[in-house]
Amino acid sequence: MFLIAVTKHNIIQNFESIDIKEFKVKSSIITVFTDNHSSKFIMDEDEFSIVESTLLFSNEFKNNLSSQIAYKKDDDSINIFKSIFSGKPIYYYKNSNGEFFCSSHISMLRKAGVPIEENKEVLPEFFVYRFVMPPDTLYRNIRQVSSGDRLHIKMSNEKCTIQLVNQYNLSNQDKNINSIKSSSKQIIDFLSKSIERLTTHKKNIAAILSGGIDSSILCKIYQDLFGLDQSYSTGYPFEDPESNTEKEYALSAGNALGMEHHYHESTNQEYLRGFLEAVSSAECPLHHLQSVCLHLLFKNGIPKNKNIIMQGQGGAGYFGNFRNYLYFKDKMPYKMLAKEPFHKISGKLSRISGIGEKTVDLLYKSAQKYPLSKPNNLIWYWHDYGSKEWVCNYLNVKEEDIIKGQYNLLKRFEGDSIYDIASMYSLLGDEDITLSIWTKIAEGNEKILYSPFYDLDVLDYVFSMPWKLKLKRPENILRKTIARQCGVPKFIITRRKSGFGVQPKLWSKPGSAFEPLVPLASKVFDIHQIRKMQSTDPKKAMIFWNILNYSIWKRLCIYNEPLEVLMEELNETI
């Protein structure tokens, strides 16, 4: 946690019993706070910087900075950098007087005097995609630094001006990289070096093992390097025991890898209370249902001394792991299905069977080659969890309004391949928000989240690999080859992928698991709209999830209601 503010007047009185530093710079006062958990203050003569690092406890932290905010005396400026693997958000705000405020936490901005209000303009995007693409936020006039970006804050004439000076761009593809086998060895080397940085604190590592390929790769490297034999996972308390593949996969992977695996089980009541706690820690709506499960795992399922959480998120689009129409769209059979009369025939068959309707529709859209600026471009269907029809009707907007913020960030990649665009869309949007939420949830439980797949060496190398190589058959060949070379058991590599999801019928129907949250949400949202979205239809169910998140977030972070008040209300309904 950190705060830096450039103001005309003293604001230190807003922070009781917090170690705040102040500096007089010409006509301004710079106020600085760091928590020494994930952020650190470094003074160098009259210049200083705030750094954040998941390795703050290590001597190597300067080589692994997730963000840096540096004051330069020579030109009276502040430079802000957020690494592509940062995890933590960097919020910033400039008021009409030219004063500047920046923090990883909205609560700190509030204490510094920043008005905390809702940004209603981004609600169409949020209700469809479950997140708001940086640099936009759900907070009015408060922006956030996009991953990989640099900002320059110049102080002159008693006012701050903000300039974006650099944005993260794709690595150039290296045509000399032409072997999956040798590439996999190189990536394993980068992952190993990333994990080796934890050597001095290896006894404090808790490895998350879901039983999927990515977490199994990291656990195998971690095991070979350090000889440790503990792993952890969790799942939904309202999952049908007969279909709880998350538990089955984790336990079987742990057994095969020789790990003593700890599967944390919570109750429905704990999940609901954890929902409120997780939103409070994240200071934004929860993108995924599993975020609550992870909060409860960090809080109750992992020993206090295991404060470094190693997890496998990251082996996604840039690895060629699209697992959808983006992977198949250029294959000849699918290209034929996108043309008439095959499209018409396959469309009828899919509607009759109820299978593959979305794929058939998207293949047709792919053949039309809509520009990225249009809402019917393939990209905008990848993460569209919520009902666009409901959003357009309820918020009185058009589909162009839904994608506006996301397109503004991605339009610089407009001339690149759809695979590059999809990778950056995922990395700068869905993945960045997920990592941000999980990092702050971990921090709220005095844990540090560590994500080797986001190591900059790994990212740069994999992005430099030609798509033709990464998209070779079989699907996800790169990750599977890495797993084989690491010694991950074959059955883990070949078994069907199990996403950390749960069927809507278990949580979205009236009277099901999330029903006790409805009275809390109804104090913000129209109860009739809530009831209309309580459905097993996936699009409506996700609107229901978003309504619950939005309402709880608004009460906690906009209205600033104490968490204890919402907890008392919840206790009356469960």
C-alpha positions in Angstrom: 0.0 0.0 0.0 1.3 3.5 -0.8 0.2 7.1 -1.3 1.8 10.1 -2.9 0.1 13.5 -3.0 1.2 16.8 -4.4 -0.8 19.5 -2.8 -0.8 23.2 -2.0 -1.9 22.7 1.6 -0.9 20.3 4.4 -3.0 17.0 4.4 -1.0 15.2 7.1 -3.8 15.8 9.6 -6.0 13.4 7.6 -3.9 10.5 8.6 -3.9 9.6 12.3 -1.2 7.3 13.7 0.2 6.6 10.2 3.9 7.1 9.3 3.6 9.9 6.8 6.5 11.8 5.3 6.3 15.4 4.0 8.6 17.3 1.6 8.4 21.0 0.7 9.1 21.4 -3.0 8.9 25.0 -4.2 5.3 26.0 -3.7 4.0 22.4 -3.2 3.9 19.9 -0.4 4.6 16.2 -1.3 3.1 13.7 1.1 4.3 10.1 1.0 3.2 6.9 2.8 4.5 3.3 2.3 3.5 0.3 4.3 6.8 -1.7 4.1 4.7 -4.8 3.2 4.7 -4.5 -0.5 5.9 -0.9 -0.9 9.1 0.8 0.3 10.4 4.4 0.5 13.9 5.1 -0.8 15.6 8.4 -0.3 18.6 9.5 -2.4 19.7 13.0 -1.4 16.9 15.4 -2.5 15.2 12.8 -4.7 13.2 9.8 -3.7 11.1 7.0 -5.0 8.4 4.6 -3.9 8.9 1.1 -5.1 6.6 -1.9 -5.0 7.9 -5.5 -5.4 6.7 -9.0 -4.6 10.3 -9.5 -3.5 10.5 -6.6 -1.1 11.7 -9.0 1.5 14.7 -10.0 -0.7 17.9 -8.2 -1.6 16.9 -8.6 -5.3 13.8 -6.5 -5.0 15.3 -3.7 -7.2 15.6 -6.1 -10.1 12.0 -7.2 -9.7 10.0 -3.9 -9.4 6.3 -4.2 -10.0 5.9 -0.4 -9.9 8.0 2.7 -9.2 7.0 6.3 -8.4 10.1 8.6 -8.5 10.5 12.3 -7.8 13.2 14.0 -9.9 14.5 17.3 -8.5 16.2 18.5 -11.7 13.0 19.0 -13.6 10.6 19.0 -10.6 8.6 16.0 -11.8 7.2 12.6 -10.8 7.6 9.6 -13.0 5.2 6.6 -12.5 5.9 3.2 -14.0 3.7 0.1 -13.7 5.3 -3.2 -14.8 3.4 -5.5 -17.0 3.4 -8.1 -14.2 2.5 -5.6 -11.4 -0.7 -7.0 -10.0 -1.5 -3.9 -7.9 -3.5 -1.1 -9.4 -2.1 2.4 -9.4 -4.9 4.9 -9.1 -4.4 8.6 -9.8 -6.4 11.8 -9.7 -5.9 15.5 -10.5 -8.3 18.1 -9.1 -9.2 21.5 -10.6 -6.4 23.2 -8.6 -3.8 21.1 -10.3 -3.1 19.0 -7.2 -2.1 15.3 -7.9 -2.9 12.2 -5.9 -1.7 8.6 -6.5 -2.2 5.4 -4.6 -2.7 1.7 -4.8 -5.8 2.0 -2.6 -9.0 4.0 -3.0 -9.3 4.2 0.8 -6.0 6.2 0.9 -7.2 8.6 -1.7 -10.3 9.2 0.3 -8.3 10.0 3.4 -6.2 12.4 1.3 -9.3 14.3 0.4 -10.1 12.9 -3.1 -13.9 12.8 -3.7 -14.9 9.2 -4.2 -17.9 9.0 -6.6 -19.3 6.5 -9.1 -18.3 6.6 -12.7 -21.6 5.7 -14.4 -20.2 6.0 -17.9 -18.4 2.7 -17.7 -21.4 0.7 -16.3 -22.3 -0.8 -19.8 -18.8 -2.2 -20.1 -18.8 -3.5 -16.6 -22.1 -5.3 -16.7 -21.2 -7.2 -19.9 -17.5 -7.9 -19.2 -17.4 -8.0 -15.4 -14.5 -5.5 -15.4 -13.5 -2.0 -16.6 -10.5 -1.8 -18.9 -7.7 0.4 -17.6 -7.1 3.3 -17.6 -10.8 3.7 -16.9 -12.2 2.8 -13.5 -15.5 2.6 -11.8 -14.5 5.8 -9.9 -15.4 9.1 -11.4 -12.4 11.2 -12.5 -10.0 8.6 -11.0 -7.9 6.8 -13.6 -5.4 3.9 -13.3 -2.1 3.3 -14.9 -2.3 0.5 -17.5 0.2 -2.3 -17.2 3.5 -1.5 -18.8 2.8 2.2 -19.0 4.8 5.2 -17.8 3.4 8.6 -16.7 5.2 11.8 -16.4 3.8 14.3 -13.9 5.3 17.8 -14.3 5.0 20.4 -11.6 5.1 23.9 -12.9 3.2 27.2 -12.2 1.8 25.6 -9.0 0.0 22.9 -11.0 0.6 19.3 -12.1 0.2 18.2 -15.6 0.0 14.5 -16.6 1.5 13.1 -19.7 1.5 9.5 -20.9 5.1 8.9 -22.2 5.2 5.2 -22.9 2.9 2.3 -23.4 3.6 -1.4 -23.4 4.0 -2.9 -26.9 4.5 -6.4 -28.3 7.9 -7.8 -28.7 9.0 -8.3 -32.3 8.6 -11.9 -33.5 11.9 -13.7 -33.8 11.9 -16.0 -36.9 14.9 -17.8 -35.5 12.7 -19.3 -32.9 11.4 -22.4 -34.7 11.4 -25.2 -32.3 8.7 -26.0 -29.6 11.2 -28.3 -27.9 14.0 -25.7 -27.5 11.5 -22.9 -26.7 10.0 -24.9 -23.9 13.4 -25.5 -22.4 14.1 -21.8 -22.5 10.8 -21.0 -20.8 11.4 -23.6 -18.1 14.8 -21.9 -17.5 13.1 -18.5 -17.1 10.4 -19.9 -14.8 13.1 -21.6 -12.7 15.1 -18.4 -12.3 11.9 -16.6 -11.3 11.1 -19.2 -8.6 14.8 -19.3 -7.5 14.5 -15.7 -6.4 12.5 -17.0 -3.5 15.3 -19.2 -2.3 16.0 -17.4 1.0 12.3 -17.6 1.9 11.5 -21.0 0.5 10.0 -22.2 3.8 7.4 -19.4 3.5 6.0 -20.4 0.1 2.6 -21.9 -0.3 2.1 -23.3 -3.8 -1.4 -23.3 -5.2 -2.1 -26.5 -7.1 -5.4 -26.7 -8.9 -4.4 -29.8 -10.9 -4.2 -28.0 -14.2 -1.2 -27.8 -16.4 0.1 -24.3 -15.4 0.0 -24.9 -11.6 1.4 -28.4 -12.0 4.4 -27.0 -14.0 5.2 -24.5 -11.3 4.8 -27.0 -8.5 7.1 -29.5 -10.2 9.8 -26.8 -10.7 9.3 -25.6 -7.1 9.6 -29.2 -5.9 12.7 -29.9 -7.9 14.4 -26.7 -6.7 13.5 -26.7 -3.1 12.4 -30.2 -2.3 9.2 -28.9 -0.7 6.1 -31.2 -0.6 3.1 -29.0 0.4 0.4 -27.7 -1.9 -3.0 -26.0 -1.5 -6.3 -25.6 -3.3 -9.9 -24.9 -2.7 -13.3 -25.0 -4.3 -17.0 -23.9 -4.0 -18.9 -25.0 -0.9 -22.1 -25.1 -3.0 -20.6 -27.3 -5.8 -22.3 -30.7 -6.4 -19.9 -33.2 -4.8 -20.5 -35.6 -7.8 -19.2 -33.0 -10.2 -16.5 -31.3 -8.1 -13.6 -31.9 -10.6 -11.7 -29.0 -9.0 -11.2 -31.1 -5.9 -10.6 -34.3 -7.8 -8.0 -32.7 -10.1 -6.1 -31.0 -7.3 -6.0 -34.1 -5.0 -5.0 -36.4 -7.9 -2.3 -34.0 -9.1 -0.9 -33.6 -5.6 -0.8 -37.3 -5.1 1.0 -37.8 -8.4 3.5 -35.1 -7.7 4.2 -36.5 -4.2 2.8 -33.5 -2.5 0.9 -33.4 0.8 -2.1 -31.6 -0.6 -4.4 -29.5 1.5 -7.8 -28.9 0.0 -9.6 -26.1 1.9 -13.4 -26.5 2.3 -15.6 -23.7 3.5 -19.3 -23.5 4.2 -22.0 -21.5 2.2 -22.2 -19.0 5.1 -18.4 -18.5 5.1 -18.5 -17.9 1.3 -21.2 -15.2 1.6 -19.3 -13.4 4.4 -16.1 -13.9 2.4 -17.8 -12.3 -0.6 -18.2 -9.0 1.4 -14.7 -9.2 2.8 -13.2 -9.8 -0.6 -15.0 -6.9 -2.3 -13.8 -4.7 0.6 -10.2 -5.7 0.1 -10.2 -5.5 -3.7 -12.1 -2.1 -3.6 -13.8 -3.2 -6.9 -16.3 -5.8 -7.9 -15.0 -9.4 -8.1 -14.4 -10.5 -11.6 -14.5 -14.2 -10.9 -16.6 -16.3 -8.5 -13.4 -18.1 -7.4 -12.0 -14.9 -6.0 -14.1 -15.5 -2.8 -12.7 -19.1 -2.6 -9.2 -17.8 -2.8 -9.8 -15.2 -0.1 -11.1 -17.9 2.2 -8.1 -20.1 1.4 -5.6 -17.3 2.1 -7.5 -16.4 5.3 -8.2 -19.9 6.8 -6.6 -22.6 4.7 -2.9 -21.6 4.5 -0.7 -21.3 7.7 0.2 -17.7 8.7 3.9 -18.4 8.2 3.2 -19.3 4.5 2.9 -15.7 3.4 4.2 -16.1 -0.2 1.5 -17.5 -2.4 2.8 -18.9 -5.7 0.1 -19.3 -8.3 -0.2 -20.4 -11.9 -2.2 -17.6 -13.6 -0.6 -16.3 -16.7 -0.2 -19.1 -19.3 -3.0 -17.7 -21.4 -3.5 -16.1 -24.8 0.1 -15.2 -25.4 0.9 -18.9 -25.1 -1.6 -19.7 -27.8 -4.0 -20.9 -25.1 -7.2 -19.4 -26.6 -9.4 -22.5 -26.1 -12.1 -21.1 -28.4 -12.9 -19.9 -31.9 -9.7 -17.9 -32.1 -7.7 -21.1 -32.2 -9.9 -22.8 -34.8 -11.0 -19.9 -37.0 -8.3 -20.3 -39.6 -8.6 -24.1 -39.9 -10.0 -25.2 -43.2 -13.1 -27.1 -41.9 -14.1 -24.2 -39.8 -13.5 -21.7 -42.6 -15.9 -23.8 -44.7 -18.6 -23.7 -42.0 -18.4 -19.9 -42.1 -19.5 -19.8 -45.7 -22.9 -20.5 -47.3 -24.6 -22.9 -47.6 -22.7 -24.6 -44.8 -23.3 -21.7 -42.3 -27.1 -21.9 -42.8 -27.1 -25.7 -42.4 -24.8 -25.7 -39.3 -26.8 -22.9 -37.8 -30.0 -24.9 -38.0 -28.4 -28.0 -36.6 -26.9 -26.1 -33.7 -30.2 -24.5 -32.8 -32.0 -27.8 -32.9 -29.3 -29.6 -30.8 -28.6 -26.6 -28.6 -24.9 -27.2 -29.1 -22.4 -24.9 -30.7 -24.7 -22.0 -31.5 -22.2 -19.3 -30.4 -19.3 -21.0 -32.3 -21.3 -21.1 -35.5 -22.3 -17.4 -35.1 -18.7 -16.3 -34.3 -17.3 -18.2 -37.3 -19.7 -16.4 -39.5 -18.6 -13.0 -38.0 -15.0 -14.0 -38.5 -15.6 -14.5 -42.2 -17.1 -11.0 -42.4 -13.9 -9.4 -41.1 -15.5 -6.5 -39.1 -13.1 -3.8 -38.0 -12.0 -3.7 -34.4 -14.0 -0.5 -33.9 -17.2 -2.3 -34.5 -19.0 -4.2 -31.7 -19.5 -7.3 -33.9 -15.7 -7.8 -34.3 -14.7 -11.3 -33.0 -12.6 -9.8 -30.1 -15.6 -8.3 -28.3 -17.2 -11.8 -27.9 -14.4 -13.4 -26.0 -15.1 -12.1 -22.5 -18.8 -11.0 -23.0 -20.2 -12.8 -20.0 -23.3 -10.7 -19.4 -26.3 -10.1 -21.6 -25.7 -7.3 -24.0 -29.4 -7.1 -24.7 -30.2 -6.4 -21.1 -27.5 -3.8 -20.8 -28.6 -1.9 -23.9 -32.2 -1.9 -22.7 -31.6 -1.2 -19.0 -29.0 1.4 -19.4 -30.4 2.8 -22.6 -27.1 2.4 -24.6 -25.9 1.0 -27.9 -23.4 -1.8 -28.3 -20.8 0.7 -29.4 -21.1 2.3 -25.9 -20.3 -1.1 -24.3 -16.9 -1.5 -26.1 -15.9 2.1 -26.2 -13.3 2.1 -23.3 -11.8 -1.3 -24.3 -11.4 -0.2 -27.9 -9.7 3.0 -26.9 -6.9 1.0 -25.2 -6.6 -1.6 -28.0 -6.8 0.6 -31.1 -3.1 1.0 -31.2 -2.9 -2.7 -32.0 -5.5 -2.5 -34.8 -3.1 -3.4 -37.6 -1.7 -6.5 -35.8 -3.0 -10.1 -36.1 -6.1 -11.1 -34.3 -3.9 -13.3 -32.1 -1.8 -10.4 -31.0 -4.9 -8.3 -30.3 -6.5 -11.0 -28.4 -3.4 -11.6 -26.3 -3.1 -7.9 -25.4 -6.8 -7.7 -24.7 -6.5 -10.5 -22.3 -3.2 -9.3 -20.7 -4.2 -5.7 -20.3 -7.8 -6.4 -19.4 -9.1 -9.6 -17.9 -5.8 -10.9 -16.6 -4.6 -7.5 -15.2 -7.9 -7.0 -13.4 -7.9 -10.6 -12.0 -4.3 -10.3 -10.8 -5.1 -6.9 -9.2 -8.0 -8.3 -7.3 -6.2 -11.4 -6.2 -3.1 -9.4 -5.2 -5.2 -7.0 -3.0 -7.2 -9.9 -1.5 -3.9 -11.6 -0.6 -2.6 -8.4 0.8 -5.7 -8.1 3.0 -4.8 -11.5 4.4 -1.1 -10.5 4.9 0.0 -12.6 2.0 2.1 -11.8 -1.1 1.0 -13.2 -4.4 3.8 -14.4 -6.7 3.1 -15.2 -10.4 6.1 -16.7 -12.3 4.3 -16.9 -15.6 4.2 -13.0 -15.6 8.0 -12.8 -15.2 9.1 -10.2 -17.8 11.6 -12.6 -19.3 8.9 -15.2 -19.8 6.5 -12.6 -21.3 9.0 -11.1 -23.7 10.3 -14.5 -24.9 6.8 -16.0 -25.5 5.6 -12.9 -27.2 8.6 -13.1 -29.5 7.6 -16.6 -30.6 5.9 -16.8 -34.1 2.2 -17.6 -33.9 2.6 -20.3 -36.5 4.8 -22.1 -33.9 2.5 -21.5 -30.9 -0.6 -22.6 -32.7 0.7 -25.9 -34.0 -1.3 -29.0 -33.3 -2.1 -30.4 -30.8 -3.9 -27.5 -29.1 -1.8 -25.7 -26.4 1.3 -27.6 -27.6 3.7 -25.1 -25.9 2.3 -25.5 -22.4 2.0 -29.3 -22.8 5.6 -29.6 -24.0 6.8 -27.5 -21.1 4.9 -29.8 -18.7 6.3 -32.9 -20.3 9.9 -31.6 -20.1 9.3 -30.6 -16.4 8.2 -34.2 -15.6 4.6 -33.4 -15.0 2.7 -36.8 -15.1 1.1 -37.6 -18.4 -2.5 -37.9 -17.2 -2.4 -34.3 -15.9 -1.3 -33.1 -19.3 -3.8 -35.1 -21.4 -7.0 -34.9 -19.2 -9.8 -32.6 -20.1 -9.3 -29.0 -19.0 -11.4 -28.1 -15.9 -12.1 -24.4 -15.4 -12.7 -23.0 -12.0 -16.3 -22.4 -12.7 -19.6 -23.6 -11.2 -23.0 -24.1 -12.8 -25.5 -21.1 -12.4 -28.2 -23.4 -11.2 -26.3 -23.8 -7.9 -26.0 -20.1 -7.2 -28.2 -18.0 -9.5 -31.7 -19.4 -9.1 -34.1 -17.9 -6.5 -33.5 -19.5 -3.2 -30.1 -20.9 -4.2 -26.6 -20.1 -2.6 -26.6 -16.4 -3.3 -30.1 -15.6 -2.2 -29.0 -14.1 1.2 -27.1 -11.4 -0.7 -30.2 -10.2 -2.5 -31.6 -8.1 0.4 -28.2 -6.3 0.7 -28.1 -5.6 -3.0 -31.7 -4.4 -3.1 -30.8 -1.3 -1.1 -28.9 -0.2 -4.3 -30.5 -2.0 -7.2 -34.1 -2.4 -8.3 -35.3 -5.7 -6.8 -37.4 -6.5 -9.9 -34.4 -6.4 -12.1 -32.5 -8.6 -9.6 -35.2 -11.2 -9.7 -35.4 -11.1 -13.5 -31.7 -12.0 -13.7 -31.9 -14.9 -11.2 -31.8 -17.5 -13.9 -29.8 -20.6 -15.0 -29.3 -18.9 -18.4 -25.5 -18.1 -18.3 -25.9 -14.5 -19.7 -28.6 -13.6 -17.2 -26.8 -15.4 -14.3 -23.7 -13.3 -14.9 -25.8 -10.1 -14.9 -27.1 -11.3 -11.5 -23.5 -11.9 -10.3 -22.5 -8.4 -11.5 -25.5 -6.8 -9.9 -24.6 -8.3 -6.5 -21.0 -7.2 -6.9 -21.9 -3.7 -8.1 -24.3 -3.2 -5.2 -22.0 -4.5 -2.5 -19.1 -2.5 -4.0 -21.2 0.7 -4.1 -22.2 0.4 -0.5 -18.7 -0.3 0.7 -16.6 1.9 -1.6 -18.9 4.7 -2.7 -21.3 5.1 0.2 -18.4 4.2 2.5 -20.6 2.0 4.7 -18.6 0.0 7.3 -18.1 -3.7 6.4 -19.5 -4.6 9.8 -22.8 -3.0 8.9 -23.2 -5.2 5.8 -22.0 -8.2 7.8 -24.8 -7.7 10.4 -27.4 -7.4 7.6 -26.1 -10.6 6.1 -26.2 -12.5 9.4 -29.9 -11.7 9.5 -30.5 -13.3 6.2 -28.5 -16.6 6.5 
